[in-house]
Amino acid sequence: MRLQVGRLFEIVYLLLDKHKMTAAELAVHFEVSPRTIYRDIELLAEAGIPVYMSKGKGGGIALLPEYVLNKAVLTAQEKRELLASLSAVEAVAPAQTVAVLGKLSALLGKPEADWIEVDFSSWGGVETQTVQWETLKTAILNKNQVCFLYSNGNGETAKRKVEPLKLCFKGQGWYLYGYCHTRQAERFFKLSRMRKLELLTEKVQHTAPHHVLQGRRHFPDRFVTLTLHIDAEMAFRVYDELKVYTQQPDGSFIATIAMPDGEWLYQYLFSYGPHCRVLAPVQVRQELRSYLQKILACC
């Protein structure tokens, strides 16, 4: 019975693809008798599939032209969710996805879900990022190693040879997850910090876990919990970047955030200009003042 059900589904998809086939052609394809095919067609008709047979020259077995996959296969909600998901995927594979989206929409008898538009690229440097993304996607699918110049959080730049395993989007940026031959361990690499990316002929030997983002930190293990006073002028930054905050009567904010310790922390705080004050811990405020004095001494 399981074989018959599988054959019935495949008959439908063959007819959708080829539009019309003879019983003899279907019998050869499935290695059964024409009599078996005729019984299958009767079962499909009884199940409500609009299949019909025509005799004479040019005749054969076909589906009504307006036929699409019906609710027995996918519910209306499932069709909408599938098309919406594919619309979002268009952001990472536009050339391939547009054609697939059109075909699938026609097949499901639903218009394309036009309520969502996703673009992961930054406002600047779109072309460079697209080339980089396509190179890494090709490397992962073809299991080729890559090499590139990489700048870490301490501002140190070095050449890395990596087995690319998976592209990940986390927070506000793209990351490459792969096995780094330099560190002899699996690492995350932020795409915006990569330069001179090259595709190598050497093949990948490692495999990625099914989920690589869950329960992982992508920065050094030492985190600092900051309490910040942020002026009302920076409200848009608070809404975009922070999760724990309270707004004061004057419009300013008291915010709490855990951040990786080191150079990156100072650069983030400086990005607020004069509109952010570190309330705690005191040590960070002192280190920030010392850092500023070093900058002034170089001017």
Backbone as CSV, one residue per row, in Angstrom:
resi,resn,N_x,N_y,N_z,CA_x,CA_y,CA_z,C_x,C_y,C_z
1,MET,0.830,-1.203,0.000,0.000,0.000,0.000,0.868,1.260,0.000
2,ARG,1.998,1.233,0.809,2.879,2.388,0.866,3.478,2.680,-0.501
3,LEU,3.857,1.610,-1.240,4.402,1.806,-2.579,3.373,2.434,-3.495
4,GLN,2.110,2.008,-3.359,1.062,2.547,-4.219,0.829,4.028,-3.930
5,VAL,0.798,4.412,-2.644,0.598,5.814,-2.285,1.726,6.671,-2.853
6,GLY,2.957,6.176,-2.736,4.089,6.908,-3.301,3.971,7.049,-4.807
7,ARG,3.497,6.000,-5.470,3.330,6.033,-6.921,2.236,7.015,-7.314
8,LEU,1.163,7.088,-6.532,0.085,8.012,-6.835,0.571,9.467,-6.766
9,PHE,1.345,9.779,-5.712,1.883,11.131,-5.608,2.801,11.438,-6.788
10,GLU,3.630,10.469,-7.153,4.575,10.718,-8.239,3.851,10.879,-9.568
11,ILE,2.761,10.150,-9.777,1.976,10.321,-11.001,1.483,11.761,-11.115
12,VAL,0.981,12.307,-9.991,0.488,13.688,-9.999,1.603,14.655,-10.374
13,TYR,2.780,14.486,-9.765,3.875,15.401,-10.047,4.408,15.234,-11.471
14,LEU,4.387,14.020,-11.988,4.793,13.802,-13.385,3.833,14.517,-14.336
15,LEU,2.550,14.429,-14.044,1.566,15.083,-14.906,1.650,16.605,-14.790
16,LEU,1.960,17.111,-13.599,2.163,18.554,-13.446,3.366,19.024,-14.255
17,ASP,4.384,18.173,-14.304,5.621,18.547,-14.999,5.491,18.381,-16.511
18,LYS,4.947,17.256,-16.949,4.912,16.938,-18.386,3.559,17.247,-19.028
19,HIS,2.574,17.583,-18.237,1.234,17.971,-18.698,0.401,16.794,-19.210
20,LYS,1.006,15.883,-19.950,0.241,14.743,-20.459,1.187,13.565,-20.690
21,MET,0.738,12.350,-20.294,1.500,11.127,-20.539,0.526,10.006,-20.863
22,THR,0.997,9.025,-21.596,0.153,7.869,-21.897,0.290,6.844,-20.785
23,ALA,-0.688,5.927,-20.726,-0.632,4.860,-19.732,0.603,3.996,-19.952
24,ALA,0.966,3.795,-21.224,2.146,2.986,-21.526,3.414,3.657,-21.004
25,GLU,3.530,4.979,-21.157,4.710,5.706,-20.673,4.813,5.622,-19.153
26,LEU,3.675,5.784,-18.481,3.680,5.689,-17.022,4.003,4.274,-16.565
27,ALA,3.511,3.283,-17.283,3.781,1.888,-16.931,5.271,1.582,-17.037
28,VAL,5.917,2.073,-18.089,7.362,1.870,-18.253,8.120,2.577,-17.136
29,HIS,7.698,3.799,-16.814,8.388,4.582,-15.782,8.351,3.872,-14.426
30,PHE,7.175,3.304,-14.076,7.024,2.675,-12.767,7.277,1.166,-12.793
31,GLU,7.514,0.636,-13.983,7.759,-0.801,-14.142,6.572,-1.621,-13.633
32,VAL,5.370,-1.184,-14.054,4.142,-1.914,-13.746,3.368,-2.087,-15.056
33,SER,2.228,-2.741,-14.983,1.422,-2.946,-16.188,0.516,-1.737,-16.435
34,PRO,0.095,-1.509,-17.692,-0.863,-0.432,-17.973,-2.150,-0.575,-17.156
35,ARG,-2.571,-1.865,-16.895,-3.772,-2.091,-16.100,-3.615,-1.465,-14.702
36,THR,-2.400,-1.603,-14.102,-2.138,-1.011,-12.781,-2.245,0.512,-12.841
37,ILE,-1.752,1.098,-13.929,-1.834,2.557,-14.090,-3.288,3.002,-14.164
38,TYR,-4.098,2.257,-14.902,-5.514,2.615,-15.010,-6.190,2.570,-13.643
39,ARG,-5.850,1.570,-12.826,-6.426,1.491,-11.481,-5.976,2.682,-10.636
40,ASP,-4.697,3.073,-10.809,-4.183,4.238,-10.066,-4.932,5.507,-10.454
41,ILE,-5.223,5.653,-11.740,-5.941,6.843,-12.208,-7.346,6.879,-11.620
42,GLU,-7.979,5.717,-11.525,-9.314,5.650,-10.926,-9.262,6.076,-9.461
43,LEU,-8.235,5.623,-8.741,-8.081,6.000,-7.337,-7.865,7.500,-7.185
44,LEU,-7.062,8.078,-8.069,-6.818,9.520,-8.020,-8.114,10.296,-8.267
45,ALA,-8.890,9.841,-9.223,-10.158,10.508,-9.530,-11.117,10.424,-8.339
46,GLU,-11.155,9.249,-7.691,-12.015,9.074,-6.526,-11.574,9.972,-5.368
47,ALA,-10.263,10.278,-5.307,-9.728,11.127,-4.241,-9.939,12.613,-4.519
48,GLY,-10.530,12.931,-5.679,-10.823,14.321,-5.992,-9.773,15.012,-6.839
49,ILE,-8.764,14.261,-7.316,-7.771,14.842,-8.204,-8.371,14.943,-9.597
50,PRO,-8.395,16.121,-10.220,-9.047,16.280,-11.534,-8.207,15.717,-12.679
51,VAL,-8.100,14.393,-12.723,-7.334,13.720,-13.765,-8.324,13.144,-14.789
52,TYR,-7.952,13.204,-16.038,-8.845,12.674,-17.066,-8.031,11.974,-18.148
53,MET,-8.678,11.102,-18.918,-8.028,10.368,-20.004,-8.739,10.687,-21.315
54,SER,-7.951,10.850,-22.365,-8.515,11.104,-23.696,-7.952,10.070,-24.662
55,LYS,-8.790,9.641,-25.593,-8.391,8.625,-26.556,-7.975,9.250,-27.878
56,GLY,-7.460,8.415,-28.775,-7.101,8.869,-30.111,-5.714,9.484,-30.174
57,LYS,-5.369,10.015,-31.357,-4.066,10.618,-31.575,-3.907,11.859,-30.698
58,GLY,-2.794,11.898,-30.024,-2.538,13.019,-29.119,-3.211,12.869,-27.775
59,GLY,-3.853,11.715,-27.554,-4.540,11.498,-26.291,-3.582,11.062,-25.201
60,GLY,-4.142,10.806,-24.041,-3.321,10.370,-22.925,-3.972,10.744,-21.607
61,ILE,-3.179,10.734,-20.555,-3.655,11.048,-19.212,-3.147,12.434,-18.846
62,ALA,-4.016,13.279,-18.315,-3.619,14.651,-17.984,-4.439,15.159,-16.807
63,LEU,-3.996,16.289,-16.275,-4.725,16.992,-15.219,-5.407,18.203,-15.827
64,LEU,-6.506,18.639,-15.231,-7.124,19.872,-15.705,-6.112,21.007,-15.623
65,PRO,-6.069,21.891,-16.616,-5.038,22.939,-16.685,-4.944,23.801,-15.439
66,GLU,-6.073,24.061,-14.770,-6.051,24.964,-13.614,-5.725,24.232,-12.312
67,TYR,-5.374,22.936,-12.406,-5.146,22.166,-11.180,-3.886,22.627,-10.452
68,VAL,-3.997,22.744,-9.147,-2.851,23.020,-8.280,-2.933,22.055,-7.102
69,LEU,-1.857,21.989,-6.303,-1.888,21.151,-5.112,-2.992,21.640,-4.190
70,ASN,-3.845,20.740,-3.738,-4.971,21.193,-2.937,-4.720,21.027,-1.446
71,LYS,-5.770,21.277,-0.661,-5.620,21.315,0.784,-5.261,19.965,1.385
72,ALA,-5.453,18.896,0.643,-5.095,17.590,1.178,-3.590,17.480,1.370
73,VAL,-2.824,18.266,0.620,-1.371,18.235,0.743,-0.896,19.326,1.685
74,LEU,-1.322,20.562,1.446,-0.945,21.693,2.292,-2.186,22.524,2.607
75,THR,-2.316,22.954,3.857,-3.424,23.829,4.211,-3.147,25.220,3.660
76,ALA,-4.194,26.069,3.658,-4.029,27.436,3.174,-2.982,28.177,3.998
77,GLN,-2.992,27.978,5.322,-2.013,28.630,6.190,-0.600,28.142,5.885
78,GLU,-0.453,26.833,5.657,0.871,26.275,5.337,1.391,26.823,4.015
79,LYS,0.493,27.005,3.045,0.904,27.589,1.769,1.413,29.008,1.969
80,ARG,0.687,29.804,2.769,1.112,31.190,3.019,2.458,31.236,3.727
81,GLU,2.637,30.366,4.729,3.891,30.361,5.474,5.056,29.941,4.586
82,LEU,4.815,28.960,3.707,5.869,28.489,2.813,6.305,29.587,1.857
83,LEU,5.358,30.297,1.272,5.687,31.372,0.340,6.347,32.544,1.055
84,ALA,5.904,32.849,2.275,6.521,33.934,3.041,7.958,33.591,3.392
85,SER,8.215,32.344,3.776,9.575,31.920,4.109,10.486,32.027,2.897
86,LEU,9.966,31.613,1.744,10.773,31.683,0.537,11.031,33.128,0.135
87,SER,10.090,34.015,0.412,10.304,35.439,0.136,11.448,35.984,0.964
88,ALA,11.558,35.546,2.215,12.658,35.985,3.069,13.979,35.401,2.593
89,VAL,13.955,34.148,2.122,15.178,33.520,1.617,15.705,34.258,0.393
90,GLU,14.820,34.956,-0.308,15.241,35.712,-1.486,16.360,36.704,-1.145
91,ALA,16.433,37.128,0.110,17.453,38.085,0.523,18.852,37.516,0.414
92,VAL,18.992,36.176,0.521,20.326,35.584,0.478,20.603,34.842,-0.829
93,ALA,19.599,34.653,-1.658,19.819,34.013,-2.953,18.842,34.571,-3.969
94,PRO,18.929,35.877,-4.279,17.914,36.524,-5.120,17.792,35.937,-6.513
95,ALA,18.898,35.654,-7.179,18.845,35.190,-8.563,18.124,33.856,-8.680
96,GLN,18.411,32.936,-7.733,17.808,31.613,-7.802,16.388,31.602,-7.266
97,THR,16.100,32.436,-6.285,14.840,32.332,-5.564,13.671,32.944,-6.304
98,VAL,13.903,34.000,-7.077,12.799,34.667,-7.774,12.060,33.687,-8.677
99,ALA,12.800,32.903,-9.466,12.179,31.941,-10.375,11.448,30.855,-9.598
100,VAL,12.082,30.347,-8.535,11.460,29.293,-7.734,10.188,29.805,-7.079
101,LEU,10.225,31.039,-6.580,9.057,31.616,-5.916,7.881,31.724,-6.877
102,GLY,8.152,32.131,-8.111,7.092,32.232,-9.104,6.486,30.885,-9.440
103,LYS,7.347,29.872,-9.611,6.857,28.535,-9.945,6.044,27.938,-8.801
104,LEU,6.568,28.103,-7.571,5.873,27.523,-6.438,4.542,28.222,-6.192
105,SER,4.506,29.531,-6.400,3.242,30.262,-6.240,2.193,29.732,-7.202
106,ALA,2.594,29.496,-8.450,1.665,28.961,-9.444,1.232,27.550,-9.077
107,LEU,2.179,26.755,-8.607,1.888,25.372,-8.253,0.901,25.284,-7.098
108,LEU,1.057,26.207,-6.123,0.183,26.189,-4.960,-1.118,26.943,-5.186
109,GLY,-1.226,27.644,-6.320,-2.432,28.387,-6.606,-2.616,29.578,-5.704
110,LYS,-1.490,30.140,-5.215,-1.543,31.294,-4.322,-0.665,32.400,-4.889
111,PRO,-1.051,33.668,-4.723,-0.169,34.756,-5.138,1.061,34.783,-4.246
112,GLU,2.141,35.350,-4.752,3.351,35.455,-3.951,3.081,36.285,-2.705
113,ALA,3.644,35.856,-1.568,3.454,36.572,-0.307,4.275,37.850,-0.342
114,ASP,3.604,38.968,-0.533,4.321,40.230,-0.733,4.210,41.134,0.490
115,TRP,4.260,40.545,1.687,4.128,41.351,2.898,5.448,41.526,3.620
116,ILE,6.514,40.881,3.126,7.796,40.947,3.817,8.918,41.181,2.816
117,GLU,9.870,42.015,3.186,11.054,42.255,2.362,12.269,42.293,3.280
118,VAL,13.254,41.476,2.983,14.431,41.349,3.835,15.680,41.664,3.037
119,ASP,16.560,42.484,3.604,17.845,42.782,2.986,18.888,42.804,4.100
120,PHE,19.777,41.798,4.116,20.761,41.690,5.175,21.973,42.597,4.947
121,SER,22.105,43.181,3.765,23.293,43.979,3.467,23.244,45.317,4.192
122,SER,24.428,45.913,4.389,24.502,47.225,5.018,24.155,48.294,3.988
123,TRP,23.990,49.539,4.458,23.633,50.623,3.553,24.767,50.944,2.596
124,GLY,25.981,50.625,2.975,27.128,50.872,2.089,27.866,49.572,1.813
125,GLY,28.622,49.531,0.717,29.439,48.364,0.397,28.649,47.131,0.046
126,VAL,27.492,47.299,-0.554,26.614,46.169,-0.860,27.258,45.204,-1.849
127,GLU,27.888,45.745,-2.888,28.459,44.889,-3.932,29.563,44.003,-3.375
128,THR,30.453,44.582,-2.553,31.544,43.812,-1.961,31.007,42.701,-1.080
129,GLN,30.011,43.010,-0.272,29.438,42.022,0.625,28.761,40.896,-0.148
130,THR,28.095,41.223,-1.230,27.423,40.204,-2.040,28.425,39.232,-2.647
131,VAL,29.526,39.747,-3.184,30.569,38.891,-3.756,31.155,37.990,-2.681
132,GLN,31.427,38.563,-1.521,31.980,37.811,-0.398,31.027,36.698,0.032
133,TRP,29.748,37.040,0.131,28.750,36.070,0.565,28.635,34.919,-0.436
134,GLU,28.613,35.246,-1.723,28.511,34.219,-2.758,29.729,33.306,-2.757
135,THR,30.926,33.871,-2.532,32.152,33.069,-2.490,32.098,32.068,-1.342
136,LEU,31.660,32.525,-0.175,31.580,31.634,0.981,30.495,30.576,0.794
137,LYS,29.375,30.953,0.208,28.317,29.978,-0.047,28.817,28.884,-0.993
138,THR,29.533,29.289,-2.047,30.104,28.324,-2.993,31.087,27.405,-2.294
139,ALA,31.935,27.980,-1.433,32.936,27.181,-0.721,32.279,26.146,0.181
140,ILE,31.218,26.541,0.883,30.550,25.623,1.802,29.851,24.500,1.042
141,LEU,29.141,24.844,-0.018,28.402,23.830,-0.784,29.334,22.876,-1.514
142,ASN,30.465,23.391,-1.999,31.419,22.555,-2.734,32.504,21.961,-1.846
143,LYS,32.455,22.306,-0.527,33.406,21.784,0.452,34.851,22.162,0.121
144,ASN,35.046,23.446,-0.220,36.386,23.975,-0.463,36.832,24.837,0.709
145,GLN,38.111,24.755,1.044,38.653,25.620,2.077,38.836,27.036,1.525
146,VAL,38.970,28.002,2.434,39.186,29.391,2.051,40.310,29.975,2.899
147,CYS,40.849,31.089,2.430,41.798,31.839,3.242,41.456,33.321,3.113
148,PHE,41.796,34.089,4.142,41.485,35.516,4.138,42.294,36.209,5.227
149,LEU,42.372,37.523,5.125,42.951,38.340,6.189,41.837,38.672,7.164
150,TYR,42.116,38.491,8.459,41.072,38.716,9.448,41.568,39.611,10.569
151,SER,40.753,40.610,10.924,41.077,41.522,12.023,40.242,41.144,13.232
152,ASN,40.904,40.783,14.340,40.172,40.375,15.530,39.761,41.576,16.371
153,GLY,39.149,41.314,17.525,38.658,42.388,18.366,39.739,43.278,18.945
154,ASN,40.998,42.810,18.948,42.108,43.608,19.461,42.809,44.413,18.376
155,GLY,42.239,44.374,17.169,42.830,45.135,16.077,43.982,44.439,15.392
156,GLU,44.247,43.174,15.726,45.344,42.423,15.115,44.850,41.751,13.833
157,THR,45.618,41.891,12.764,45.245,41.321,11.467,46.204,40.213,11.094
158,ALA,45.663,39.069,10.708,46.498,37.924,10.339,45.782,37.100,9.283
159,LYS,46.544,36.340,8.536,45.965,35.479,7.510,45.430,34.214,8.161
160,ARG,44.226,33.837,7.802,43.593,32.628,8.341,43.251,31.671,7.211
161,LYS,43.471,30.399,7.472,43.061,29.340,6.553,41.955,28.566,7.260
162,VAL,40.780,28.504,6.624,39.594,28.016,7.325,38.815,27.023,6.468
163,GLU,38.273,26.020,7.141,37.313,25.124,6.501,35.917,25.699,6.779
164,PRO,35.287,26.342,5.805,33.979,26.972,6.045,32.886,25.914,6.188
165,LEU,32.119,26.022,7.267,31.104,25.016,7.541,29.673,25.549,7.485
166,LYS,29.499,26.821,7.893,28.138,27.345,7.904,28.166,28.870,7.985
167,LEU,27.229,29.513,7.273,27.029,30.953,7.392,25.910,31.194,8.403
168,CYS,26.137,32.124,9.328,25.173,32.386,10.392,24.872,33.879,10.472
169,PHE,23.621,34.189,10.747,23.250,35.579,10.995,22.838,35.691,12.444
170,LYS,23.512,36.581,13.190,23.246,36.741,14.611,23.293,38.222,14.954
171,GLY,22.275,38.681,15.676,22.270,40.087,16.069,22.119,40.980,14.854
172,GLN,23.188,41.679,14.506,23.138,42.602,13.383,24.201,42.298,12.332
173,GLY,24.700,41.061,12.301,25.762,40.786,11.339,25.870,39.324,10.945
174,TRP,26.576,39.106,9.832,26.843,37.765,9.313,28.151,37.236,9.897
175,TYR,28.166,35.938,10.179,29.362,35.266,10.689,29.610,33.998,9.873
176,LEU,30.884,33.669,9.711,31.268,32.380,9.144,31.675,31.475,10.291
177,TYR,31.068,30.313,10.363,31.469,29.302,11.346,32.299,28.265,10.615
178,GLY,33.502,28.010,11.102,34.358,27.057,10.427,35.518,26.599,11.288
179,TYR,36.250,25.627,10.761,37.429,25.110,11.457,38.644,25.917,11.020
180,CYS,39.276,26.593,11.992,40.432,27.443,11.712,41.713,26.630,11.879
181,HIS,42.499,26.507,10.808,43.760,25.762,10.885,44.796,26.513,11.719
182,THR,44.693,27.823,11.773,45.640,28.614,12.565,45.454,28.342,14.052
183,ARG,44.204,28.295,14.498,43.902,28.070,15.920,43.655,26.594,16.235
184,GLN,43.554,25.758,15.210,43.287,24.333,15.391,41.998,24.105,16.199
185,ALA,40.994,24.891,15.847,39.707,24.789,16.553,38.626,25.461,15.719
186,GLU,37.372,25.180,16.057,36.248,25.821,15.370,36.061,27.233,15.903
187,ARG,35.801,28.169,14.989,35.721,29.575,15.347,34.611,30.264,14.552
188,PHE,34.165,31.416,15.066,33.269,32.310,14.341,34.089,33.471,13.794
189,PHE,33.808,33.864,12.539,34.488,34.996,11.920,33.432,35.957,11.388
190,LYS,33.513,37.203,11.818,32.570,38.195,11.333,32.948,38.600,9.921
191,LEU,31.982,38.540,9.010,32.282,38.789,7.596,32.812,40.187,7.351
192,SER,32.346,41.161,8.126,32.783,42.545,7.912,34.249,42.743,8.244
193,ARG,34.867,41.792,8.937,36.281,41.906,9.299,37.198,41.118,8.368
194,MET,36.617,40.510,7.339,37.399,39.718,6.383,37.871,40.586,5.224
195,ARG,39.078,40.313,4.753,39.624,40.983,3.577,40.350,39.947,2.717
196,LYS,40.386,40.204,1.419,41.132,39.377,0.467,40.742,37.895,0.598
197,LEU,39.458,37.638,0.510,38.930,36.280,0.590,39.287,35.494,-0.674
198,GLU,39.826,34.283,-0.489,40.215,33.432,-1.621,39.623,32.042,-1.462
199,LEU,39.176,31.484,-2.574,38.664,30.118,-2.611,39.819,29.178,-2.921
200,LEU,40.026,28.136,-2.114,41.126,27.195,-2.293,40.627,25.876,-2.879
201,THR,41.540,25.110,-3.411,41.175,23.809,-3.978,41.140,22.716,-2.922
202,GLU,41.794,22.936,-1.802,41.818,21.927,-0.737,40.410,21.734,-0.169
203,LYS,40.085,20.504,0.167,38.730,20.165,0.580,38.547,20.225,2.102
204,VAL,37.302,20.438,2.498,36.924,20.490,3.908,36.877,19.079,4.485
205,GLN,37.406,18.919,5.702,37.421,17.612,6.357,36.466,17.544,7.549
206,HIS,36.060,18.693,8.071,35.202,18.726,9.253,33.739,18.941,8.862
207,THR,32.843,18.674,9.806,31.416,18.903,9.588,30.874,19.782,10.717
208,ALA,29.827,20.523,10.424,29.251,21.440,11.408,28.129,20.756,12.180
209,PRO,27.968,21.077,13.466,26.793,20.597,14.199,25.535,21.164,13.556
210,HIS,24.407,20.541,13.859,23.144,21.007,13.272,22.839,22.439,13.704
211,HIS,23.096,22.758,14.977,22.906,24.110,15.495,24.239,24.597,16.059
212,VAL,24.707,25.733,15.578,25.997,26.247,16.048,25.847,27.529,16.860
213,LEU,24.678,28.139,16.865,24.494,29.398,17.586,23.950,29.201,18.994
214,GLN,23.193,28.150,19.209,22.549,27.957,20.499,23.574,27.707,21.600
215,GLY,23.468,28.533,22.653,24.324,28.343,23.822,25.769,28.714,23.619
216,ARG,26.093,29.477,22.558,27.476,29.846,22.285,27.651,31.349,22.393
217,ARG,28.826,31.749,22.874,29.203,33.149,22.884,30.254,33.361,21.817
218,HIS,30.145,34.485,21.132,31.028,34.731,20.002,32.106,35.750,20.326
219,PHE,32.177,36.190,21.606,33.182,37.118,22.059,33.989,36.455,23.176
220,PRO,35.028,37.102,23.670,35.781,36.542,24.789,34.875,36.226,25.979
221,ASP,35.329,35.298,26.819,34.489,34.828,27.914,34.219,35.904,28.962
222,ARG,35.108,36.899,29.073,34.938,37.904,30.122,33.976,38.988,29.669
223,PHE,32.840,39.059,30.357,31.847,40.082,30.068,31.755,41.055,31.242
224,VAL,31.417,42.293,30.938,31.243,43.317,31.958,29.811,43.824,31.886
225,THR,29.143,43.879,33.027,27.788,44.424,33.078,27.872,45.912,33.394
226,LEU,27.398,46.740,32.461,27.489,48.191,32.589,26.131,48.787,32.939
227,THR,26.174,49.838,33.749,25.002,50.674,33.972,25.310,52.030,33.360
228,LEU,24.481,52.451,32.398,24.763,53.658,31.623,23.657,54.689,31.791
229,HIS,24.064,55.952,31.777,23.107,57.044,31.673,23.229,57.601,30.258
230,ILE,22.145,57.534,29.491,22.175,57.925,28.084,21.192,59.063,27.863
231,ASP,21.662,60.121,27.228,20.836,61.301,26.993,19.674,60.994,26.046
232,ALA,18.651,61.840,26.145,17.453,61.651,25.315,17.758,61.727,23.830
233,GLU,18.833,62.466,23.459,19.198,62.585,22.038,19.532,61.231,21.411
234,MET,19.917,60.262,22.239,20.294,58.936,21.755,19.164,57.919,21.919
235,ALA,17.940,58.384,22.018,16.805,57.468,22.220,16.737,56.395,21.133
236,PHE,17.028,56.779,19.884,16.954,55.804,18.786,17.953,54.673,18.984
237,ARG,19.117,54.979,19.562,20.120,53.939,19.831,19.634,53.010,20.947
238,VAL,19.020,53.594,21.939,18.501,52.781,23.048,17.449,51.806,22.542
239,TYR,16.514,52.301,21.729,15.450,51.442,21.211,16.005,50.353,20.285
240,ASP,17.025,50.690,19.503,17.577,49.745,18.532,18.483,48.700,19.163
241,GLU,19.246,49.077,20.180,20.352,48.233,20.637,20.211,47.661,22.036
242,LEU,19.419,48.280,22.897,19.367,47.878,24.300,18.030,47.240,24.646
243,LYS,18.066,46.335,25.597,16.855,45.612,26.002,16.392,45.986,27.403
244,VAL,17.344,46.315,28.288,16.995,46.613,29.676,17.259,48.092,29.938
245,TYR,16.215,48.860,30.065,16.379,50.298,30.319,15.097,50.864,30.919
246,THR,15.248,52.002,31.601,14.094,52.755,32.101,14.274,54.206,31.672
247,GLN,13.200,54.819,31.243,13.280,56.206,30.803,12.990,57.133,31.982
248,GLN,13.814,58.161,32.101,13.696,59.114,33.193,12.723,60.235,32.823
249,PRO,12.264,61.000,33.807,11.319,62.102,33.534,11.845,63.117,32.525
250,ASP,13.173,63.305,32.464,13.731,64.278,31.513,13.949,63.691,30.123
251,GLY,13.549,62.426,29.911,13.691,61.789,28.601,14.949,60.967,28.444
252,SER,15.884,61.093,29.383,17.105,60.293,29.315,16.825,58.863,29.771
253,PHE,17.852,58.002,29.706,17.659,56.584,30.015,18.721,56.094,30.994
254,ILE,18.330,55.184,31.863,19.263,54.392,32.664,19.181,52.979,32.102
255,ALA,20.295,52.508,31.538,20.292,51.220,30.830,21.330,50.274,31.417
256,THR,21.043,49.000,31.324,21.967,47.951,31.758,22.267,47.056,30.572
257,ILE,23.559,46.765,30.382,23.957,45.924,29.253,25.223,45.157,29.616
258,ALA,25.308,43.896,29.196,26.505,43.077,29.371,27.298,43.116,28.077
259,MET,28.571,43.484,28.170,29.401,43.641,26.972,30.747,42.950,27.156
260,PRO,31.357,42.482,26.058,32.679,41.874,26.151,33.717,42.909,26.537
261,ASP,34.584,42.559,27.454,35.603,43.488,27.936,36.678,43.690,26.872
262,GLY,37.284,44.868,26.870,38.387,45.119,25.949,38.136,46.285,25.017
263,GLU,38.911,46.312,23.945,38.905,47.424,22.998,37.509,47.686,22.425
264,TRP,36.791,46.636,22.140,35.479,46.778,21.520,34.533,47.568,22.419
265,LEU,34.648,47.346,23.747,33.787,48.039,24.704,34.005,49.545,24.628
266,TYR,35.268,49.983,24.597,35.562,51.415,24.538,35.038,52.036,23.246
267,GLN,35.235,51.332,22.148,34.769,51.870,20.871,33.248,52.028,20.870
268,TYR,32.565,51.075,21.490,31.111,51.166,21.545,30.675,52.376,22.369
269,LEU,31.272,52.576,23.525,30.905,53.703,24.386,31.240,55.034,23.727
270,PHE,32.379,55.102,23.040,32.756,56.346,22.364,31.782,56.695,21.242
271,SER,31.110,55.681,20.692,30.192,55.941,19.579,29.003,56.812,20.012
272,TYR,28.767,56.915,21.326,27.698,57.775,21.831,28.159,59.228,21.979
273,GLY,29.459,59.472,21.795,29.971,60.824,21.963,29.762,61.301,23.392
274,PRO,29.328,62.569,23.585,29.140,63.108,24.937,27.793,62.747,25.560
275,HIS,27.051,61.853,24.910,25.685,61.579,25.356,25.555,60.316,26.213
276,CYS,26.672,59.752,26.653,26.618,58.531,27.458,27.606,58.642,28.623
277,ARG,27.152,58.270,29.816,28.014,58.295,30.993,27.943,56.936,31.687
278,VAL,29.102,56.385,32.026,29.158,55.103,32.710,28.927,55.325,34.197
279,LEU,27.856,54.768,34.723,27.553,54.879,36.152,28.228,53.771,36.957
280,ALA,28.330,52.590,36.367,28.969,51.462,37.045,29.359,50.422,35.989
281,PRO,30.433,49.670,36.269,31.311,49.747,37.433,32.269,50.939,37.362
282,VAL,32.722,51.376,38.510,33.607,52.542,38.584,34.907,52.283,37.835
283,GLN,35.388,51.041,37.880,36.652,50.705,37.225,36.599,50.992,35.723
284,VAL,35.463,50.674,35.093,35.334,50.928,33.658,35.359,52.429,33.388
285,ARG,34.707,53.206,34.258,34.715,54.660,34.082,36.141,55.213,34.180
286,GLN,36.914,54.671,35.111,38.299,55.108,35.266,39.149,54.699,34.057
287,GLU,38.933,53.473,33.568,39.685,53.001,32.404,39.326,53.809,31.163
288,LEU,38.058,54.187,31.068,37.601,54.990,29.935,38.257,56.370,29.962
289,ARG,38.349,56.962,31.162,38.994,58.271,31.301,40.484,58.173,30.926
290,SER,41.142,57.108,31.386,42.558,56.910,31.065,42.767,56.723,29.567
291,TYR,41.846,55.991,28.938,41.927,55.748,27.493,41.811,57.064,26.720
292,LEU,40.889,57.908,27.169,40.709,59.216,26.519,41.950,60.099,26.671
293,GLN,42.592,60.022,27.834,43.799,60.811,28.054,44.916,60.379,27.116
294,LYS,45.001,59.072,26.844,46.008,58.563,25.902,45.727,59.103,24.485
295,ILE,44.448,59.155,24.133,44.083,59.692,22.812,44.457,61.148,22.699
296,LEU,44.159,61.918,23.760,44.486,63.347,23.755,45.994,63.581,23.696
297,ALA,46.760,62.677,24.323,48.212,62.841,24.312,48.798,62.636,22.918
298,CYS,48.053,61.944,22.057,48.535,61.702,20.680,48.136,62.822,19.743
299,CYS,47.276,63.736,20.187,46.789,64.792,19.303,47.810,65.944,19.204
